Amino acid sequence: METRWVGPDGYEITGAMCGDRQVLRLRRHGEHVADCFSVDELRPYVDLADLCEVITLPFGQRAARGRREAAR
């Protein structure tokens, strides 16, 4: 599951690979802005205190599992 952070003004940060190094990929409104090698490199673009982690919940999986078990 991909970890994603969003901030004001359409900023989004995800982990990515650049060659053999892991980077923090910064996008704004879907457009690539920068690949940062450290959190300090993100600071000129976005206030880190304003970021919010987006958590993807597995909707529907529990209900589907319950229906399969009931069918047995």
C-alpha positions in Angstrom: 0.0 0.0 0.0 1.4 3.4 -1.0 1.9 6.0 1.7 0.7 9.4 0.5 0.8 12.8 2.1 -1.2 15.8 1.0 -1.0 19.5 1.8 -2.6 22.8 1.0 -2.5 24.2 -2.5 -2.6 20.8 -4.2 0.7 19.4 -3.0 1.1 15.6 -2.8 4.1 13.6 -1.6 4.7 9.9 -2.2 7.7 7.6 -1.9 9.4 6.7 -5.2 12.6 5.2 -6.6 15.0 7.3 -8.6 17.7 5.0 -9.9 18.7 3.0 -6.8 17.8 5.7 -4.3 14.5 6.3 -2.6 13.1 9.8 -3.0 10.1 11.8 -1.8 8.3 12.7 -5.0 6.5 16.0 -4.8 3.6 16.9 -7.1 1.3 19.8 -7.3 -2.1 19.3 -8.9 -0.7 16.1 -10.5 2.3 17.8 -12.1 5.8 16.7 -11.0 7.6 19.4 -9.0 10.7 17.7 -7.5 12.3 14.5 -6.3 13.7 15.2 -2.8 16.3 13.0 -1.1 15.4 14.3 2.4 12.6 15.9 4.3 14.7 19.1 4.5 14.6 19.4 0.8 10.7 19.5 0.9 10.6 22.5 3.3 11.0 25.2 0.6 7.9 23.8 -1.1 5.5 23.0 1.7 5.1 23.5 5.4 5.5 20.0 6.8 3.1 20.8 9.7 0.3 21.2 7.1 0.7 17.7 5.6 -1.9 15.1 6.3 -1.4 11.3 5.6 -4.0 9.7 3.3 -4.9 6.3 4.5 -6.6 3.9 2.0 -9.1 1.7 3.7 -10.0 -1.7 2.1 -13.7 -0.9 1.6 -15.8 -3.9 0.6 -13.3 -6.6 1.5 -14.9 -7.4 4.8 -18.4 -7.6 3.4 -17.3 -9.8 0.5 -15.5 -12.1 2.9 -18.6 -12.4 5.0 -20.8 -13.3 2.0 -18.3 -16.0 0.9 -18.2 -17.5 4.4 -22.0 -17.5 4.6 -22.2 -19.3 1.3 -20.2 -22.3 2.6 
